[in-house]
Structure formats: structure tokens, C-alpha cells
Amino acid sequence: MLTVLRPKSQITIPSNIISSLGLKEGDQLDICEDHGAIRLIPVAVYPKEYIKQLHTEISQLKEDIQNGKHPVFNNLDSLFADLDADTEE
């Protein structure tokens, strides 16, 4: 598909691409040059506080797993078996 570079270096992304990627106004895109091609990559941006909170929660979960406070499952069957056992009690 062709598009035209407009004043202020703006382009229009075709609506079928917008739809297929589920993009909407306000979404952020990373733009970079890659061997002569321009790449636009949709990105999700989260506040630093949210990321710090997730990091804290993940660190706590890892510690709990090491201390045996949370079971670890090697496959879905063992997970479901454990869930079934909990519901039977």
C-alpha cells in the first residue's frame, strides 16, 4: 500500500492495518529505521510505579515458592489434579 508523506512528516496508516492490529487513537508506536525500512511497532507503556509493584509481587512469589508456600506444577494435568483435590476437601 502506498501512502504520502505529508507536512510535518505525517503519514496515514491504512484503516485495514489499524483494524487488523486492534489499534486505536492514542495508542503508542515505536518507530525505527531498519536497513532502509521504516518499522512501526505498537507498544504498551506502563507507569514506573506499576512496574515496580509487579517486580515486588514477583519477587515475593519467587521467595514463597522457594520456601514451599506455593506448589510448583510441571504440567497442566498436575495443576488440575491439585485444583480438583482442593475442591473435594
Jmol script that loads the backbone (N, CA, C; Angstrom):
load data "model"
ATOM      1  N   MET A   1       0.841  -1.179   0.000  1.00  0.00           N
ATOM      2  CA  MET A   1       0.000   0.000   0.000  1.00  0.00           C
ATOM      3  C   MET A   1       0.882   1.236   0.000  1.00  0.00           C
ATOM      4  N   LEU A   2       0.444   2.214  -0.712  1.00  0.00           N
ATOM      5  CA  LEU A   2       1.183   3.471  -0.762  1.00  0.00           C
ATOM      6  C   LEU A   2       0.522   4.501   0.139  1.00  0.00           C
ATOM      7  N   THR A   3       1.342   5.329   0.732  1.00  0.00           N
ATOM      8  CA  THR A   3       0.844   6.476   1.487  1.00  0.00           C
ATOM      9  C   THR A   3       1.748   7.641   1.176  1.00  0.00           C
ATOM     10  N   VAL A   4       1.314   8.839   1.488  1.00  0.00           N
ATOM     11  CA  VAL A   4       2.055  10.053   1.146  1.00  0.00           C
ATOM     12  C   VAL A   4       2.608  10.677   2.421  1.00  0.00           C
ATOM     13  N   LEU A   5       3.862  11.102   2.358  1.00  0.00           N
ATOM     14  CA  LEU A   5       4.445  11.843   3.469  1.00  0.00           C
ATOM     15  C   LEU A   5       3.903  13.261   3.410  1.00  0.00           C
ATOM     16  N   ARG A   6       3.226  13.680   4.447  1.00  0.00           N
ATOM     17  CA  ARG A   6       2.543  14.973   4.497  1.00  0.00           C
ATOM     18  C   ARG A   6       3.390  16.004   5.249  1.00  0.00           C
ATOM     19  N   PRO A   7       2.916  17.231   5.248  1.00  0.00           N
ATOM     20  CA  PRO A   7       3.635  18.254   6.029  1.00  0.00           C
ATOM     21  C   PRO A   7       3.825  17.785   7.476  1.00  0.00           C
ATOM     22  N   LYS A   8       4.849  18.240   8.093  1.00  0.00           N
ATOM     23  CA  LYS A   8       5.212  17.868   9.463  1.00  0.00           C
ATOM     24  C   LYS A   8       5.535  16.376   9.566  1.00  0.00           C
ATOM     25  N   SER A   9       5.965  15.771   8.462  1.00  0.00           N
ATOM     26  CA  SER A   9       6.394  14.362   8.413  1.00  0.00           C
ATOM     27  C   SER A   9       5.316  13.384   8.846  1.00  0.00           C
ATOM     28  N   GLN A  10       4.047  13.684   8.562  1.00  0.00           N
ATOM     29  CA  GLN A  10       2.946  12.807   8.949  1.00  0.00           C
ATOM     30  C   GLN A  10       2.572  11.867   7.815  1.00  0.00           C
ATOM     31  N   ILE A  11       2.103  10.655   8.202  1.00  0.00           N
ATOM     32  CA  ILE A  11       1.571   9.694   7.241  1.00  0.00           C
ATOM     33  C   ILE A  11       0.247   9.177   7.786  1.00  0.00           C
ATOM     34  N   THR A  12      -0.549   8.581   6.902  1.00  0.00           N
ATOM     35  CA  THR A  12      -1.782   7.917   7.318  1.00  0.00           C
ATOM     36  C   THR A  12      -1.576   6.420   7.191  1.00  0.00           C
ATOM     37  N   ILE A  13      -1.857   5.696   8.270  1.00  0.00           N
ATOM     38  CA  ILE A  13      -1.769   4.236   8.236  1.00  0.00           C
ATOM     39  C   ILE A  13      -3.113   3.723   7.729  1.00  0.00           C
ATOM     40  N   PRO A  14      -3.114   2.872   6.714  1.00  0.00           N
ATOM     41  CA  PRO A  14      -4.381   2.376   6.166  1.00  0.00           C
ATOM     42  C   PRO A  14      -5.272   1.749   7.234  1.00  0.00           C
ATOM     43  N   SER A  15      -6.578   1.986   7.109  1.00  0.00           N
ATOM     44  CA  SER A  15      -7.540   1.544   8.123  1.00  0.00           C
ATOM     45  C   SER A  15      -7.564   0.021   8.296  1.00  0.00           C
ATOM     46  N   ASN A  16      -7.318  -0.744   7.229  1.00  0.00           N
ATOM     47  CA  ASN A  16      -7.323  -2.199   7.382  1.00  0.00           C
ATOM     48  C   ASN A  16      -6.163  -2.675   8.258  1.00  0.00           C
ATOM     49  N   ILE A  17      -5.041  -1.967   8.225  1.00  0.00           N
ATOM     50  CA  ILE A  17      -3.915  -2.309   9.102  1.00  0.00           C
ATOM     51  C   ILE A  17      -4.258  -1.923  10.541  1.00  0.00           C
ATOM     52  N   ILE A  18      -4.850  -0.753  10.716  1.00  0.00           N
ATOM     53  CA  ILE A  18      -5.272  -0.307  12.048  1.00  0.00           C
ATOM     54  C   ILE A  18      -6.228  -1.328  12.653  1.00  0.00           C
ATOM     55  N   SER A  19      -7.195  -1.772  11.876  1.00  0.00           N
ATOM     56  CA  SER A  19      -8.182  -2.746  12.360  1.00  0.00           C
ATOM     57  C   SER A  19      -7.547  -4.090  12.681  1.00  0.00           C
ATOM     58  N   SER A  20      -6.703  -4.575  11.788  1.00  0.00           N
ATOM     59  CA  SER A  20      -6.127  -5.902  11.998  1.00  0.00           C
ATOM     60  C   SER A  20      -5.209  -5.941  13.217  1.00  0.00           C
ATOM     61  N   LEU A  21      -4.613  -4.809  13.576  1.00  0.00           N
ATOM     62  CA  LEU A  21      -3.748  -4.755  14.759  1.00  0.00           C
ATOM     63  C   LEU A  21      -4.502  -4.326  16.016  1.00  0.00           C
ATOM     64  N   GLY A  22      -5.775  -3.947  15.849  1.00  0.00           N
ATOM     65  CA  GLY A  22      -6.570  -3.530  17.004  1.00  0.00           C
ATOM     66  C   GLY A  22      -6.112  -2.205  17.587  1.00  0.00           C
ATOM     67  N   LEU A  23      -5.557  -1.346  16.748  1.00  0.00           N
ATOM     68  CA  LEU A  23      -5.070  -0.047  17.221  1.00  0.00           C
ATOM     69  C   LEU A  23      -6.205   0.953  17.326  1.00  0.00           C
ATOM     70  N   LYS A  24      -5.994   1.931  18.211  1.00  0.00           N
ATOM     71  CA  LYS A  24      -6.982   2.998  18.345  1.00  0.00           C
ATOM     72  C   LYS A  24      -6.246   4.309  18.615  1.00  0.00           C
ATOM     73  N   GLU A  25      -6.963   5.396  18.467  1.00  0.00           N
ATOM     74  CA  GLU A  25      -6.378   6.713  18.692  1.00  0.00           C
ATOM     75  C   GLU A  25      -5.774   6.776  20.092  1.00  0.00           C
ATOM     76  N   GLY A  26      -4.565   7.289  20.173  1.00  0.00           N
ATOM     77  CA  GLY A  26      -3.881   7.412  21.451  1.00  0.00           C
ATOM     78  C   GLY A  26      -2.884   6.292  21.721  1.00  0.00           C
ATOM     79  N   ASP A  27      -2.975   5.176  20.954  1.00  0.00           N
ATOM     80  CA  ASP A  27      -2.001   4.107  21.127  1.00  0.00           C
ATOM     81  C   ASP A  27      -0.617   4.618  20.742  1.00  0.00           C
ATOM     82  N   GLN A  28       0.399   4.031  21.362  1.00  0.00           N
ATOM     83  CA  GLN A  28       1.767   4.461  21.091  1.00  0.00           C
ATOM     84  C   GLN A  28       2.472   3.453  20.192  1.00  0.00           C
ATOM     85  N   LEU A  29       3.306   3.978  19.307  1.00  0.00           N
ATOM     86  CA  LEU A  29       4.065   3.158  18.369  1.00  0.00           C
ATOM     87  C   LEU A  29       5.542   3.523  18.484  1.00  0.00           C
ATOM     88  N   ASP A  30       6.380   2.506  18.479  1.00  0.00           N
ATOM     89  CA  ASP A  30       7.817   2.730  18.409  1.00  0.00           C
ATOM     90  C   ASP A  30       8.170   2.777  16.925  1.00  0.00           C
ATOM     91  N   ILE A  31       8.971   3.756  16.532  1.00  0.00           N
ATOM     92  CA  ILE A  31       9.363   3.873  15.129  1.00  0.00           C
ATOM     93  C   ILE A  31      10.887   3.799  15.043  1.00  0.00           C
ATOM     94  N   CYS A  32      11.370   2.986  14.097  1.00  0.00           N
ATOM     95  CA  CYS A  32      12.815   2.864  13.929  1.00  0.00           C
ATOM     96  C   CYS A  32      13.145   2.592  12.457  1.00  0.00           C
ATOM     97  N   GLU A  33      14.378   2.845  12.126  1.00  0.00           N
ATOM     98  CA  GLU A  33      14.882   2.556  10.786  1.00  0.00           C
ATOM     99  C   GLU A  33      15.591   1.220  10.857  1.00  0.00           C
ATOM    100  N   ASP A  34      15.313   0.341   9.905  1.00  0.00           N
ATOM    101  CA  ASP A  34      15.889  -0.997   9.899  1.00  0.00           C
ATOM    102  C   ASP A  34      16.362  -1.338   8.494  1.00  0.00           C
ATOM    103  N   HIS A  35      17.646  -1.129   8.236  1.00  0.00           N
ATOM    104  CA  HIS A  35      18.246  -1.416   6.930  1.00  0.00           C
ATOM    105  C   HIS A  35      17.472  -0.756   5.789  1.00  0.00           C
ATOM    106  N   GLY A  36      17.161   0.510   5.938  1.00  0.00           N
ATOM    107  CA  GLY A  36      16.480   1.249   4.885  1.00  0.00           C
ATOM    108  C   GLY A  36      14.966   1.178   4.940  1.00  0.00           C
ATOM    109  N   ALA A  37      14.421   0.401   5.852  1.00  0.00           N
ATOM    110  CA  ALA A  37      12.965   0.301   6.007  1.00  0.00           C
ATOM    111  C   ALA A  37      12.550   1.015   7.290  1.00  0.00           C
ATOM    112  N   ILE A  38      11.338   1.545   7.302  1.00  0.00           N
ATOM    113  CA  ILE A  38      10.791   2.178   8.495  1.00  0.00           C
ATOM    114  C   ILE A  38       9.866   1.165   9.155  1.00  0.00           C
ATOM    115  N   ARG A  39      10.095   0.917  10.438  1.00  0.00           N
ATOM    116  CA  ARG A  39       9.262  -0.038  11.176  1.00  0.00           C
ATOM    117  C   ARG A  39       8.469   0.700  12.238  1.00  0.00           C
ATOM    118  N   LEU A  40       7.173   0.432  12.292  1.00  0.00           N
ATOM    119  CA  LEU A  40       6.284   0.947  13.335  1.00  0.00           C
ATOM    120  C   LEU A  40       5.850  -0.245  14.175  1.00  0.00           C
ATOM    121  N   ILE A  41       6.103  -0.192  15.475  1.00  0.00           N
ATOM    122  CA  ILE A  41       5.799  -1.319  16.345  1.00  0.00           C
ATOM    123  C   ILE A  41       4.906  -0.828  17.487  1.00  0.00           C
ATOM    124  N   PRO A  42       3.671  -1.360  17.589  1.00  0.00           N
ATOM    125  CA  PRO A  42       2.802  -0.967  18.702  1.00  0.00           C
ATOM    126  C   PRO A  42       3.442  -1.381  20.033  1.00  0.00           C
ATOM    127  N   VAL A  43       3.363  -0.498  21.009  1.00  0.00           N
ATOM    128  CA  VAL A  43       3.930  -0.778  22.329  1.00  0.00           C
ATOM    129  C   VAL A  43       2.921  -0.441  23.417  1.00  0.00           C
ATOM    130  N   ALA A  44       3.056  -1.120  24.532  1.00  0.00           N
ATOM    131  CA  ALA A  44       2.263  -0.793  25.714  1.00  0.00           C
ATOM    132  C   ALA A  44       3.196  -0.083  26.691  1.00  0.00           C
ATOM    133  N   VAL A  45       2.750   1.043  27.196  1.00  0.00           N
ATOM    134  CA  VAL A  45       3.559   1.814  28.135  1.00  0.00           C
ATOM    135  C   VAL A  45       2.859   1.797  29.485  1.00  0.00           C
ATOM    136  N   TYR A  46       3.594   1.379  30.518  1.00  0.00           N
ATOM    137  CA  TYR A  46       3.046   1.301  31.868  1.00  0.00           C
ATOM    138  C   TYR A  46       3.795   2.268  32.778  1.00  0.00           C
ATOM    139  N   PRO A  47       3.099   2.849  33.754  1.00  0.00           N
ATOM    140  CA  PRO A  47       3.769   3.743  34.701  1.00  0.00           C
ATOM    141  C   PRO A  47       4.846   2.991  35.493  1.00  0.00           C
ATOM    142  N   LYS A  48       5.920   3.687  35.831  1.00  0.00           N
ATOM    143  CA  LYS A  48       7.026   3.067  36.570  1.00  0.00           C
ATOM    144  C   LYS A  48       6.551   2.460  37.886  1.00  0.00           C
ATOM    145  N   GLU A  49       5.632   3.112  38.570  1.00  0.00           N
ATOM    146  CA  GLU A  49       5.137   2.593  39.847  1.00  0.00           C
ATOM    147  C   GLU A  49       4.475   1.232  39.669  1.00  0.00           C
ATOM    148  N   TYR A  50       3.726   1.070  38.591  1.00  0.00           N
ATOM    149  CA  TYR A  50       3.066  -0.210  38.300  1.00  0.00           C
ATOM    150  C   TYR A  50       4.105  -1.304  38.086  1.00  0.00           C
ATOM    151  N   ILE A  51       5.150  -0.994  37.333  1.00  0.00           N
ATOM    152  CA  ILE A  51       6.222  -1.960  37.063  1.00  0.00           C
ATOM    153  C   ILE A  51       6.936  -2.318  38.362  1.00  0.00           C
ATOM    154  N   LYS A  52       7.202  -1.329  39.208  1.00  0.00           N
ATOM    155  CA  LYS A  52       7.848  -1.598  40.499  1.00  0.00           C
ATOM    156  C   LYS A  52       6.974  -2.512  41.356  1.00  0.00           C
ATOM    157  N   GLN A  53       5.671  -2.276  41.364  1.00  0.00           N
ATOM    158  CA  GLN A  53       4.738  -3.102  42.130  1.00  0.00           C
ATOM    159  C   GLN A  53       4.756  -4.542  41.619  1.00  0.00           C
ATOM    160  N   LEU A  54       4.738  -4.715  40.301  1.00  0.00           N
ATOM    161  CA  LEU A  54       4.806  -6.064  39.727  1.00  0.00           C
ATOM    162  C   LEU A  54       6.108  -6.754  40.108  1.00  0.00           C
ATOM    163  N   HIS A  55       7.202  -6.021  40.049  1.00  0.00           N
ATOM    164  CA  HIS A  55       8.503  -6.580  40.399  1.00  0.00           C
ATOM    165  C   HIS A  55       8.491  -7.060  41.855  1.00  0.00           C
ATOM    166  N   THR A  56       7.940  -6.257  42.747  1.00  0.00           N
ATOM    167  CA  THR A  56       7.846  -6.627  44.158  1.00  0.00           C
ATOM    168  C   THR A  56       7.006  -7.889  44.338  1.00  0.00           C
ATOM    169  N   GLU A  57       5.852  -7.945  43.668  1.00  0.00           N
ATOM    170  CA  GLU A  57       4.973  -9.110  43.782  1.00  0.00           C
ATOM    171  C   GLU A  57       5.642 -10.367  43.242  1.00  0.00           C
ATOM    172  N   ILE A  58       6.335 -10.252  42.112  1.00  0.00           N
ATOM    173  CA  ILE A  58       7.012 -11.410  41.521  1.00  0.00           C
ATOM    174  C   ILE A  58       8.143 -11.877  42.434  1.00  0.00           C
ATOM    175  N   SER A  59       8.895 -10.946  42.992  1.00  0.00           N
ATOM    176  CA  SER A  59       9.970 -11.313  43.920  1.00  0.00           C
ATOM    177  C   SER A  59       9.412 -12.052  45.125  1.00  0.00           C
ATOM    178  N   GLN A  60       8.273 -11.584  45.658  1.00  0.00           N
ATOM    179  CA  GLN A  60       7.646 -12.237  46.805  1.00  0.00           C
ATOM    180  C   GLN A  60       7.157 -13.642  46.439  1.00  0.00           C
ATOM    181  N   LEU A  61       6.568 -13.776  45.256  1.00  0.00           N
ATOM    182  CA  LEU A  61       6.113 -15.097  44.806  1.00  0.00           C
ATOM    183  C   LEU A  61       7.279 -16.072  44.649  1.00  0.00           C
ATOM    184  N   LYS A  62       8.389 -15.594  44.075  1.00  0.00           N
ATOM    185  CA  LYS A  62       9.567 -16.456  43.929  1.00  0.00           C
ATOM    186  C   LYS A  62      10.067 -16.917  45.290  1.00  0.00           C
ATOM    187  N   GLU A  63      10.089 -16.001  46.247  1.00  0.00           N
ATOM    188  CA  GLU A  63      10.526 -16.341  47.602  1.00  0.00           C
ATOM    189  C   GLU A  63       9.570 -17.357  48.232  1.00  0.00           C
ATOM    190  N   ASP A  64       8.274 -17.135  48.060  1.00  0.00           N
ATOM    191  CA  ASP A  64       7.280 -18.063  48.601  1.00  0.00           C
ATOM    192  C   ASP A  64       7.418 -19.453  47.982  1.00  0.00           C
ATOM    193  N   ILE A  65       7.690 -19.521  46.699  1.00  0.00           N
ATOM    194  CA  ILE A  65       7.876 -20.814  46.022  1.00  0.00           C
ATOM    195  C   ILE A  65       9.105 -21.519  46.591  1.00  0.00           C
ATOM    196  N   GLN A  66      10.194 -20.778  46.773  1.00  0.00           N
ATOM    197  CA  GLN A  66      11.414 -21.375  47.330  1.00  0.00           C
ATOM    198  C   GLN A  66      11.191 -21.882  48.747  1.00  0.00           C
ATOM    199  N   ASN A  67      10.315 -21.209  49.489  1.00  0.00           N
ATOM    200  CA  ASN A  67      10.040 -21.602  50.866  1.00  0.00           C
ATOM    201  C   ASN A  67       8.907 -22.623  50.965  1.00  0.00           C
ATOM    202  N   GLY A  68       8.423 -23.105  49.818  1.00  0.00           N
ATOM    203  CA  GLY A  68       7.392 -24.136  49.798  1.00  0.00           C
ATOM    204  C   GLY A  68       5.993 -23.639  50.108  1.00  0.00           C
ATOM    205  N   LYS A  69       5.772 -22.342  50.046  1.00  0.00           N
ATOM    206  CA  LYS A  69       4.451 -21.787  50.353  1.00  0.00           C
ATOM    207  C   LYS A  69       3.492 -21.878  49.169  1.00  0.00           C
ATOM    208  N   HIS A  70       4.030 -22.102  47.968  1.00  0.00           N
ATOM    209  CA  HIS A  70       3.210 -22.249  46.761  1.00  0.00           C
ATOM    210  C   HIS A  70       3.681 -23.483  46.011  1.00  0.00           C
ATOM    211  N   PRO A  71       2.754 -24.313  45.568  1.00  0.00           N
ATOM    212  CA  PRO A  71       3.169 -25.500  44.804  1.00  0.00           C
ATOM    213  C   PRO A  71       3.659 -25.116  43.406  1.00  0.00           C
ATOM    214  N   VAL A  72       4.501 -25.959  42.871  1.00  0.00           N
ATOM    215  CA  VAL A  72       5.000 -25.772  41.507  1.00  0.00           C
ATOM    216  C   VAL A  72       4.556 -26.987  40.700  1.00  0.00           C
ATOM    217  N   PHE A  73       4.012 -26.754  39.523  1.00  0.00           N
ATOM    218  CA  PHE A  73       3.480 -27.830  38.692  1.00  0.00           C
ATOM    219  C   PHE A  73       4.306 -27.964  37.421  1.00  0.00           C
ATOM    220  N   ASN A  74       4.598 -29.201  37.050  1.00  0.00           N
ATOM    221  CA  ASN A  74       5.386 -29.466  35.846  1.00  0.00           C
ATOM    222  C   ASN A  74       4.529 -29.549  34.592  1.00  0.00           C
ATOM    223  N   ASN A  75       3.207 -29.708  34.786  1.00  0.00           N
ATOM    224  CA  ASN A  75       2.319 -29.795  33.630  1.00  0.00           C
ATOM    225  C   ASN A  75       0.901 -29.434  34.068  1.00  0.00           C
ATOM    226  N   LEU A  76       0.029 -29.269  33.103  1.00  0.00           N
ATOM    227  CA  LEU A  76      -1.352 -28.879  33.393  1.00  0.00           C
ATOM    228  C   LEU A  76      -2.117 -29.970  34.128  1.00  0.00           C
ATOM    229  N   ASP A  77      -1.830 -31.226  33.815  1.00  0.00           N
ATOM    230  CA  ASP A  77      -2.539 -32.322  34.476  1.00  0.00           C
ATOM    231  C   ASP A  77      -2.331 -32.277  35.988  1.00  0.00           C
ATOM    232  N   SER A  78      -1.082 -32.033  36.413  1.00  0.00           N
ATOM    233  CA  SER A  78      -0.823 -31.988  37.859  1.00  0.00           C
ATOM    234  C   SER A  78      -1.468 -30.756  38.494  1.00  0.00           C
ATOM    235  N   LEU A  79      -1.518 -29.657  37.776  1.00  0.00           N
ATOM    236  CA  LEU A  79      -2.210 -28.463  38.273  1.00  0.00           C
ATOM    237  C   LEU A  79      -3.683 -28.752  38.476  1.00  0.00           C
ATOM    238  N   PHE A  80      -4.331 -29.335  37.466  1.00  0.00           N
ATOM    239  CA  PHE A  80      -5.759 -29.622  37.566  1.00  0.00           C
ATOM    240  C   PHE A  80      -6.049 -30.669  38.639  1.00  0.00           C
ATOM    241  N   ALA A  81      -5.160 -31.641  38.789  1.00  0.00           N
ATOM    242  CA  ALA A  81      -5.342 -32.643  39.840  1.00  0.00           C
ATOM    243  C   ALA A  81      -5.301 -31.976  41.209  1.00  0.00           C
ATOM    244  N   ASP A  82      -4.393 -31.027  41.387  1.00  0.00           N
ATOM    245  CA  ASP A  82      -4.302 -30.304  42.665  1.00  0.00           C
ATOM    246  C   ASP A  82      -5.543 -29.444  42.890  1.00  0.00           C
ATOM    247  N   LEU A  83      -6.018 -28.811  41.842  1.00  0.00           N
ATOM    248  CA  LEU A  83      -7.241 -27.992  41.959  1.00  0.00           C
ATOM    249  C   LEU A  83      -8.452 -28.862  42.298  1.00  0.00           C
ATOM    250  N   ASP A  84      -8.541 -30.024  41.649  1.00  0.00           N
ATOM    251  CA  ASP A  84      -9.640 -30.956  41.929  1.00  0.00           C
ATOM    252  C   ASP A  84      -9.590 -31.437  43.379  1.00  0.00           C
ATOM    253  N   ALA A  85      -8.395 -31.705  43.880  1.00  0.00           N
ATOM    254  CA  ALA A  85      -8.248 -32.158  45.263  1.00  0.00           C
ATOM    255  C   ALA A  85      -8.692 -31.068  46.243  1.00  0.00           C
ATOM    256  N   ASP A  86      -8.405 -29.812  45.922  1.00  0.00           N
ATOM    257  CA  ASP A  86      -8.826 -28.700  46.782  1.00  0.00           C
ATOM    258  C   ASP A  86     -10.341 -28.562  46.828  1.00  0.00           C
ATOM    259  N   THR A  87     -11.005 -28.821  45.724  1.00  0.00           N
ATOM    260  CA  THR A  87     -12.462 -28.672  45.688  1.00  0.00           C
ATOM    261  C   THR A  87     -13.175 -29.837  46.376  1.00  0.00           C
ATOM    262  N   GLU A  88     -12.500 -30.988  46.480  1.00  0.00           N
ATOM    263  CA  GLU A  88     -13.074 -32.159  47.122  1.00  0.00           C
ATOM    264  C   GLU A  88     -13.019 -32.054  48.644  1.00  0.00           C
ATOM    265  N   GLU A  89     -12.131 -31.226  49.146  1.00  0.00           N
ATOM    266  CA  GLU A  89     -11.963 -31.126  50.609  1.00  0.00           C
ATOM    267  C   GLU A  89     -13.071 -30.364  51.264  1.00  0.00           C
TER     268      GLU A  89
END
end "model"
wireframe off; spacefill off
backbone 0.3
color backbone group
